[in-house]
Amino acid sequence: MTVTDAPLPGLKIIEPAVFRDQRGFFLETYHQRRYCDAGIDTVFVQDNYSRSGRGTIRGLHIQVTSPQAKLVRVVHGVIFDVAVDVRRGSPTFGRWFGETLSADNFKQLYIPGGFAHGFAVVSNYAEIEYKCSAFYDPADEISIRWDDPAIGVEWPVESPLLSARDAAAPSLAAVRDRLV
């Protein structure tokens, strides 16, 4: 397994060791001791699985008082996965990082608490599985506008499919006082 620090503090790109032969492949998608040795000592309490069609953007979402660290991977298809630093007082507040994750490259993105998360589907469809360090609490979650110009995410989708909530999400400036 190779772990690379992304440009924003705390974000990590994980490339698991993949063992291939004529039958196919095998990899460990999570191994607590190895991840801990790589600086990811998060206790995960919930696994989520989603499927979305081409052009879908989900996010940007964050839980405020019980932040979720996430370990994201793609089971089928290709996504552009995005994390935005929304930790008040952080020197990289409002900056974003994106990484292409796919079923073929096996990459994972570790996103610590304090980051808003979203992704865009760039294949016909994508199935995403991610571990979370806190249970989902809809009353604690806020959305931030996917196309907030103050953040400037360079999404690979021009006319995204959005949920009503994501389409109406406020800017980062509008929710800043709610962040920790």
ZAVEX-89403 format. One record per residue (C-alpha): x, y, z. Coordinates in Angstrom, 1 decimal, padded with zeros to 4 digits. Each point is the difference from the previous one (the first is absolute). Layout:
! residues N
X/Y/Z
...
This chain:
! residues 180
000.0/000.0/000.0
001.3/003.5/-000.9
-001.3/003.0/001.9
000.6/003.5/-001.4
-000.8/003.3/001.8
-002.2/002.2/-002.1
000.6/003.7/-000.1
-002.5/000.8/002.7
001.0/-001.1/003.6
-001.5/-003.3/001.1
-001.2/-001.1/-003.5
001.7/-003.3/-001.2
-000.1/-001.9/-003.2
000.3/-003.7/000.5
001.0/-002.5/-002.7
-000.5/-003.5/001.3
002.2/-002.9/-001.1
-001.9/-001.9/-002.7
000.9/-003.6/-000.7
-000.9/-001.1/-003.5
000.1/-003.3/-001.8
-001.9/-001.8/-002.7
-003.0/-000.3/002.3
-000.4/003.7/000.6
001.2/002.0/003.0
000.0/000.2/003.8
000.6/003.0/002.3
-000.6/001.0/003.6
-002.4/003.0/-000.1
000.7/000.7/003.7
002.5/-001.4/002.5
-000.2/001.9/003.3
003.6/-000.6/001.1
001.5/001.0/-003.4
-002.2/003.1/-000.2
000.9/000.9/003.6
003.7/-000.4/-000.9
-000.6/002.4/-002.9
-001.4/002.7/002.4
-003.7/-000.9/-000.5
-001.0/-001.1/003.5
-003.7/000.8/-000.4
-002.6/-002.3/001.4
-002.7/-000.5/-002.7
-003.6/-000.7/001.2
-002.0/000.0/-003.2
000.4/-001.1/-003.6
-002.0/001.7/-002.8
-000.6/-001.1/-003.5
-001.5/002.1/-002.8
-000.6/-000.3/-003.7
-000.4/003.0/-002.3
-000.2/000.7/-003.8
002.3/001.9/-002.3
000.0/003.8/000.8
-001.2/-000.3/003.6
001.6/002.2/002.5
-000.6/-000.9/003.7
001.1/002.6/002.5
001.6/001.9/001.4
-001.1/-001.4/003.4
001.4/000.2/003.6
-001.3/-000.9/003.4
000.9/002.9/002.3
-000.1/-001.1/003.7
000.8/-003.7/-000.6
002.3/000.2/-003.1
000.5/-003.1/-002.0
003.4/-001.1/-001.2
-000.5/-002.0/-003.2
001.9/-002.7/-001.9
-001.4/000.1/-003.6
000.5/-002.6/-002.7
-001.8/-000.9/-003.3
-001.4/-003.4/-000.6
-001.1/000.6/-003.6
000.6/002.9/-002.3
001.9/003.3/000.4
-000.5/003.0/002.2
001.7/003.3/000.6
000.1/000.1/003.8
000.3/003.4/001.7
000.8/001.1/003.6
-000.2/003.7/001.1
001.7/001.2/003.2
-002.6/001.7/002.0
001.8/-000.1/003.4
-000.3/003.6/001.3
003.5/001.3/000.8
001.6/-002.4/-002.4
002.7/001.6/-002.3
-001.6/-001.9/-002.9
-003.6/001.0/000.9
-002.1/000.0/-003.2
002.5/-001.9/-002.1
-000.9/-003.1/-001.8
001.7/-003.2/-001.3
-001.3/-002.4/-002.5
001.1/-003.5/-001.0
-001.3/-002.4/-002.7
-001.0/-003.3/001.7
-001.0/-003.0/-002.1
-000.7/-003.7/000.2
003.1/-000.4/-002.2
002.5/002.1/001.9
-001.2/-001.2/003.4
001.1/003.3/001.6
-001.7/001.1/003.2
-000.3/003.5/001.5
000.2/000.5/003.8
-001.8/003.1/001.0
000.3/001.1/003.7
-002.7/001.7/001.9
-000.4/003.7/-000.8
-000.1/-000.5/-003.7
-003.1/000.4/-002.2
-000.2/-002.9/-002.4
-001.6/-000.5/-003.5
000.6/-001.9/-003.2
-000.9/000.1/-003.7
-000.7/-003.1/-002.0
001.9/000.0/-003.3
-000.8/-003.6/-001.2
-003.4/-001.3/-001.1
-000.6/-000.7/003.7
002.0/-000.5/003.1
-000.3/-001.9/003.2
001.8/001.5/003.0
000.6/-001.5/003.3
001.3/002.0/002.9
000.7/-000.5/003.7
-001.0/002.7/002.5
001.4/000.8/003.5
-003.4/001.3/001.3
-003.5/-001.1/-000.5
-002.1/001.9/-002.5
-002.0/002.8/001.7
-002.2/001.9/-002.5
-000.7/002.7/002.6
003.8/000.7/000.2
000.7/000.0/-003.7
000.3/003.1/-002.2
000.5/000.4/-003.7
002.3/002.5/-001.7
-000.7/001.1/-003.5
001.8/-002.3/-002.5
000.9/002.9/-002.3
000.9/002.6/002.6
002.4/002.4/-001.8
001.8/000.7/003.3
001.1/-003.7/000.0
000.4/-000.4/-003.7
-000.2/-003.8/-000.4
000.9/-000.9/-003.6
-002.7/-002.7/-000.4
000.3/-002.2/-003.1
-003.8/000.4/-000.6
-001.6/003.0/-001.6
-003.8/-000.5/000.6
-000.1/-002.3/003.1
-002.9/-002.0/001.3
-000.6/001.3/003.5
-002.4/-000.8/002.8
-002.4/002.8/000.9
002.0/000.6/003.3
003.3/000.2/-001.8
-001.4/002.3/-002.7
-001.2/002.4/002.7
003.0/-000.2/002.3
001.5/003.2/001.3
003.5/001.3/-000.5
002.9/-000.7/002.3
-000.2/003.6/001.2
-003.6/-000.4/001.0
000.7/-003.0/002.2
003.4/001.0/001.3
-001.4/001.0/003.5
-001.5/-003.5/000.4
003.4/-001.8/-000.6
002.5/-000.9/002.8
